[in-house]
């Protein structure tokens, strides 16, 4: 299995930027080289997919973040990133990273398709106007 640890969350004014990181600790490199994604959950809402990066480097973004967020990863540093620009109050949520590891990559933002994969504990992002 793998251990994923998110960091970089905080409070920021609308229009500002944050960079989230997800460090991967595992006995195998398969987790960092596999399909990975960022998800978020706001209070009283279901967890939703934000961005995915495939094992081939292809990316998928939710419509709500297209043009503002960029997902990337550094396999050598075993870290997944989410660069968030022009943040809005509606981006306020707990952000989670996930990795498919040896499992098949769902290639979808549908959160239920990622159940059973490796997940982090989350980092809080608060955007105030």
C-alpha positions in Angstrom: 0.0 0.0 0.0 0.9 3.7 -0.1 0.7 6.6 2.2 -0.4 9.9 0.7 0.0 13.2 2.6 -1.4 16.5 1.3 -0.1 19.9 2.2 -0.2 23.5 1.1 -3.8 24.4 2.1 -4.7 27.6 3.8 -6.8 30.7 3.7 -6.5 33.1 0.7 -8.4 36.0 -0.6 -10.4 35.5 -3.8 -8.2 36.0 -6.9 -5.2 34.6 -5.1 -3.2 31.4 -5.6 -2.2 28.3 -3.7 -0.2 25.2 -4.6 -1.2 21.9 -3.0 1.3 19.1 -2.7 0.7 15.4 -2.2 3.7 13.4 -1.1 3.7 9.6 -1.8 5.4 7.1 0.4 5.3 3.5 -0.8 7.4 0.4 -1.2 6.9 0.6 -4.9 7.1 3.5 -7.4 3.9 2.3 -9.0 1.8 4.7 -7.0 3.6 7.9 -8.2 3.8 6.7 -11.8 0.2 5.6 -11.8 -2.9 7.6 -12.5 -3.4 10.2 -9.8 -6.0 12.8 -9.0 -7.3 15.6 -6.8 -10.7 15.7 -5.3 -12.5 18.1 -3.0 -15.4 18.1 -0.6 -17.2 21.2 0.7 -19.3 21.1 3.8 -22.6 19.3 3.3 -21.6 18.4 -0.3 -20.4 15.2 -1.9 -16.8 14.7 -2.8 -16.1 15.7 -6.4 -13.3 15.2 -8.8 -11.2 18.2 -9.6 -8.3 17.0 -11.8 -6.7 13.8 -13.0 -3.4 13.0 -14.5 -2.9 9.7 -16.3 0.1 7.5 -16.2 0.8 8.9 -19.7 0.6 12.5 -18.5 -2.8 13.2 -20.0 -5.1 15.4 -17.9 -8.8 15.8 -17.2 -10.2 18.8 -15.4 -13.6 19.6 -14.0 -15.3 22.4 -15.9 -15.4 24.6 -12.8 -11.6 24.7 -12.6 -10.5 24.6 -16.3 -8.2 27.5 -17.1 -7.5 28.1 -13.4 -6.0 24.9 -11.9 -3.1 22.8 -13.2 -2.3 19.3 -12.1 1.3 18.0 -12.4 3.6 15.6 -10.7 7.3 15.0 -10.2 8.0 11.3 -10.3 11.5 11.8 -9.0 10.3 13.7 -5.9 7.3 11.4 -5.6 5.0 14.4 -5.4 1.7 15.3 -7.0 0.8 19.0 -7.3 -2.3 21.2 -7.9 -1.6 24.7 -8.9 -4.7 26.8 -8.1 -5.0 30.3 -9.6 -7.7 32.9 -9.5 -9.3 31.2 -6.6 -13.0 31.7 -5.9 -15.0 31.4 -2.6 -16.7 28.3 -4.2 -13.3 26.6 -4.3 -13.5 26.4 -0.5 -13.3 22.7 0.5 -11.1 20.0 1.8 -8.8 18.8 -1.0 -7.8 15.1 -1.2 -5.3 13.4 -3.5 -5.7 9.8 -4.7 -3.6 7.3 -6.6 -4.6 4.1 -8.4 -1.3 2.3 -7.9 -1.6 -1.2 -9.4 -5.3 -0.8 -10.0 -6.8 0.1 -13.3 -7.0 3.9 -13.8 -10.6 5.0 -13.9 -9.8 8.0 -16.2 -12.9 9.7 -14.9 -13.6 12.4 -12.3 -16.4 10.3 -10.9 -15.4 9.9 -7.3 -17.1 6.5 -6.8 -14.9 5.0 -9.5 -11.9 5.9 -7.3 -13.2 4.1 -4.1 -10.7 1.5 -3.0 -7.7 3.4 -4.3 -5.1 5.0 -2.1 -6.3 8.3 -0.5 -4.7 11.1 1.6 -6.3 12.7 4.7 -7.0 16.0 3.0 -5.9 19.6 3.3 -8.3 22.5 3.9 -8.5 25.4 1.4 -10.6 28.5 2.4 -11.2 31.3 -0.1 -12.7 34.5 1.4 -14.1 37.4 -0.6 
